[in-house]
Amino acid sequence: MAPLLRNTTLRSLGTICCNRRVSGKVPFGASQTSRIGARESIANCGCEGIDRELRVPGTFWEYNDVRVNLLAYSLLHLFRRPLPEVLKLRIMDPIGASGDWRWEGYETSWTEIDGRRMQSVSGGGHWGGGLFIDSRDHARFGLLALRGGCWNDEQLVSRVWFDRATIPSPVKPDYGYMWWLNTERVLFPAAPESAFFALGAGSTNVIYVDREHDLVTVTRWVDGGSNVNEFIRLVLESVTGEH
């Protein structure tokens, strides 16, 4: 294994600050990505598919399904059981999620662990894989995040993890552990800086978590970040009564 890849950690995978450059058809998804370097501004993010030299893990941010899928593959080996089973047992059943959600990998992402054939699931909803889930289940997941991993007085996820997950990355200040952050209110000016988000499809699908106002919202297929920001503004206006 190359030295730079050997130094990849779960932390660098969770913040997408690691190397994972591949070419051609691979079991973890395509390598066409958006990239941003430590010395580049957030506004420059979006140049897709540009080759670059491998960087030291933790020093270069790259929004890339391959990284998320590699994290899922690593966790599969850590738990030694399919991640959808882990998610159902530890999170989705305790929070009262529906039975309709499903989490799938690719047709090429099967492996064998302890004599059992398992599918390594994908993080992004591309190429036939991903997490398929409705808005109510998303809202329950968002409420779990708002409560710091606690549900009905049971700590399902470490509160420390959520605290760390919402600390800005030194490489990309508006990103934590798989959560988007509102650092300096750049993403959504209408929201408080302490808010954090799960974003999908270019901010058209959003789980909005607002600790300051004890609020979670889920939006689907809202056309672009400016309209999501206006939605947040109107919701907070209705909650606070401030205009």
DACOR-V564575 format. One record per residue. N is the residue number from 1. RES is the residue in one letter. SS is DSSP state (hx for helix, st for strand, lp for the rest). PSI is psi as a letter, one per 40 degrees, with the letter a starting at -180 (* if undefined). D_FIRST is the distance of its C-alpha to the first C-alpha in whole Angstrom. Layout:
# DACOR-V564575
n: (N | N)
res: (RES | RES)
ss: (SS | SS)
psi: (PSI | PSI)
d_first: (D_FIRST | D_FIRST)
This chain:
# DACOR-V564575
n: (1 | 2 | 3 | 4 | 5 | 6 | 7 | 8 | 9 | 10 | 11 | 12 | 13 | 14 | 15 | 16 | 17 | 18 | 19 | 20 | 21 | 22 | 23 | 24 | 25 | 26 | 27 | 28 | 29 | 30 | 31 | 32 | 33 | 34 | 35 | 36 | 37 | 38 | 39 | 40 | 41 | 42 | 43 | 44 | 45 | 46 | 47 | 48 | 49 | 50 | 51 | 52 | 53 | 54 | 55 | 56 | 57 | 58 | 59 | 60 | 61 | 62 | 63 | 64 | 65 | 66 | 67 | 68 | 69 | 70 | 71 | 72 | 73 | 74 | 75 | 76 | 77 | 78 | 79 | 80 | 81 | 82 | 83 | 84 | 85 | 86 | 87 | 88 | 89 | 90 | 91 | 92 | 93 | 94 | 95 | 96 | 97 | 98 | 99 | 100 | 101 | 102 | 103 | 104 | 105 | 106 | 107 | 108 | 109 | 110 | 111 | 112 | 113 | 114 | 115 | 116 | 117 | 118 | 119 | 120 | 121 | 122 | 123 | 124 | 125 | 126 | 127 | 128 | 129 | 130 | 131 | 132 | 133 | 134 | 135 | 136 | 137 | 138 | 139 | 140 | 141 | 142 | 143 | 144 | 145 | 146 | 147 | 148 | 149 | 150 | 151 | 152 | 153 | 154 | 155 | 156 | 157 | 158 | 159 | 160 | 161 | 162 | 163 | 164 | 165 | 166 | 167 | 168 | 169 | 170 | 171 | 172 | 173 | 174 | 175 | 176 | 177 | 178 | 179 | 180 | 181 | 182 | 183 | 184 | 185 | 186 | 187 | 188 | 189 | 190 | 191 | 192 | 193 | 194 | 195 | 196 | 197 | 198 | 199 | 200 | 201 | 202 | 203 | 204 | 205 | 206 | 207 | 208 | 209 | 210 | 211 | 212 | 213 | 214 | 215 | 216 | 217 | 218 | 219 | 220 | 221 | 222 | 223 | 224 | 225 | 226 | 227 | 228 | 229 | 230 | 231 | 232 | 233 | 234 | 235 | 236 | 237 | 238 | 239 | 240 | 241 | 242 | 243)
res: (M | A | P | L | L | R | N | T | T | L | R | S | L | G | T | I | C | C | N | R | R | V | S | G | K | V | P | F | G | A | S | Q | T | S | R | I | G | A | R | E | S | I | A | N | C | G | C | E | G | I | D | R | E | L | R | V | P | G | T | F | W | E | Y | N | D | V | R | V | N | L | L | A | Y | S | L | L | H | L | F | R | R | P | L | P | E | V | L | K | L | R | I | M | D | P | I | G | A | S | G | D | W | R | W | E | G | Y | E | T | S | W | T | E | I | D | G | R | R | M | Q | S | V | S | G | G | G | H | W | G | G | G | L | F | I | D | S | R | D | H | A | R | F | G | L | L | A | L | R | G | G | C | W | N | D | E | Q | L | V | S | R | V | W | F | D | R | A | T | I | P | S | P | V | K | P | D | Y | G | Y | M | W | W | L | N | T | E | R | V | L | F | P | A | A | P | E | S | A | F | F | A | L | G | A | G | S | T | N | V | I | Y | V | D | R | E | H | D | L | V | T | V | T | R | W | V | D | G | G | S | N | V | N | E | F | I | R | L | V | L | E | S | V | T | G | E | H)
ss: (lp | lp | hx | hx | hx | hx | lp | lp | lp | hx | hx | hx | hx | hx | lp | lp | lp | lp | lp | lp | lp | lp | lp | lp | lp | lp | lp | lp | lp | lp | lp | lp | lp | st | st | st | st | lp | lp | lp | lp | hx | hx | hx | lp | lp | st | st | lp | lp | lp | lp | lp | lp | lp | lp | lp | lp | lp | st | st | st | st | lp | hx | hx | hx | hx | hx | hx | hx | hx | hx | hx | hx | hx | hx | hx | hx | lp | lp | lp | hx | hx | hx | hx | hx | hx | hx | hx | hx | hx | lp | lp | lp | lp | lp | lp | lp | lp | lp | st | st | st | st | st | st | st | st | st | st | st | st | lp | lp | st | st | st | st | st | st | lp | lp | lp | lp | lp | lp | lp | lp | st | st | st | lp | lp | hx | hx | hx | hx | hx | hx | hx | hx | hx | hx | hx | hx | lp | lp | lp | st | st | lp | lp | st | st | lp | lp | lp | hx | hx | hx | hx | hx | hx | hx | lp | lp | lp | lp | lp | lp | lp | lp | lp | st | lp | lp | lp | lp | st | st | lp | hx | hx | hx | lp | lp | lp | lp | lp | lp | lp | lp | lp | lp | st | st | st | st | st | lp | lp | lp | lp | st | st | st | st | st | st | lp | lp | lp | lp | st | st | st | st | st | lp | lp | lp | lp | lp | hx | hx | hx | hx | hx | hx | hx | hx | hx | hx | hx | hx | hx | hx | hx | hx | lp | lp | lp)
psi: (h | i | d | d | d | d | e | h | i | d | d | d | d | d | e | f | g | i | h | g | h | i | i | a | h | i | e | e | i | i | e | h | i | i | i | h | i | d | e | i | i | d | d | e | h | e | h | i | f | h | i | i | i | h | i | h | h | e | e | h | h | h | h | h | d | d | d | d | d | d | d | d | d | d | d | d | d | d | d | f | i | h | d | d | d | d | d | d | d | d | c | d | d | d | e | f | i | i | e | e | i | i | h | i | a | i | e | e | f | i | i | h | h | f | e | h | h | i | h | h | i | i | d | i | g | i | f | e | a | i | h | h | i | i | d | d | d | d | d | d | d | d | d | d | d | d | e | f | e | h | h | f | e | h | g | d | i | h | d | d | d | d | d | d | d | e | h | h | h | d | d | g | e | f | h | b | g | e | h | i | i | f | h | f | f | d | d | g | d | e | i | i | d | e | i | i | i | h | i | i | f | f | e | d | h | h | h | h | h | g | d | d | e | f | i | h | i | h | i | h | f | h | g | i | d | d | d | d | d | d | d | d | d | d | d | d | d | d | d | d | e | h | *)
d_first: (0 | 4 | 6 | 8 | 7 | 6 | 10 | 11 | 14 | 17 | 19 | 17 | 17 | 20 | 22 | 20 | 18 | 15 | 12 | 12 | 13 | 14 | 17 | 19 | 20 | 17 | 18 | 18 | 20 | 21 | 19 | 23 | 23 | 25 | 23 | 25 | 24 | 25 | 28 | 29 | 32 | 31 | 34 | 31 | 29 | 29 | 28 | 26 | 24 | 23 | 20 | 19 | 16 | 13 | 15 | 14 | 14 | 18 | 19 | 20 | 21 | 21 | 23 | 21 | 21 | 17 | 17 | 19 | 19 | 15 | 17 | 19 | 17 | 16 | 19 | 20 | 18 | 19 | 23 | 23 | 25 | 26 | 26 | 29 | 31 | 29 | 31 | 34 | 34 | 33 | 35 | 36 | 39 | 40 | 40 | 43 | 41 | 42 | 41 | 40 | 37 | 34 | 30 | 28 | 25 | 25 | 26 | 22 | 21 | 22 | 20 | 21 | 21 | 23 | 25 | 26 | 25 | 24 | 24 | 21 | 23 | 23 | 24 | 26 | 29 | 28 | 28 | 30 | 28 | 28 | 31 | 34 | 37 | 40 | 41 | 43 | 40 | 38 | 41 | 41 | 37 | 38 | 41 | 38 | 36 | 39 | 40 | 37 | 36 | 39 | 41 | 45 | 44 | 41 | 38 | 35 | 33 | 32 | 35 | 32 | 29 | 32 | 33 | 29 | 29 | 31 | 31 | 30 | 26 | 27 | 25 | 27 | 30 | 31 | 28 | 27 | 25 | 26 | 29 | 31 | 33 | 37 | 36 | 39 | 40 | 38 | 37 | 41 | 44 | 46 | 44 | 43 | 40 | 39 | 39 | 36 | 35 | 33 | 33 | 33 | 34 | 34 | 36 | 39 | 37 | 37 | 38 | 39 | 39 | 42 | 42 | 45 | 47 | 46 | 45 | 43 | 43 | 42 | 42 | 41 | 42 | 43 | 43 | 41 | 40 | 44 | 45 | 43 | 44 | 48 | 47 | 46 | 49 | 52 | 50 | 50 | 54 | 55 | 53 | 55 | 58 | 57 | 57)
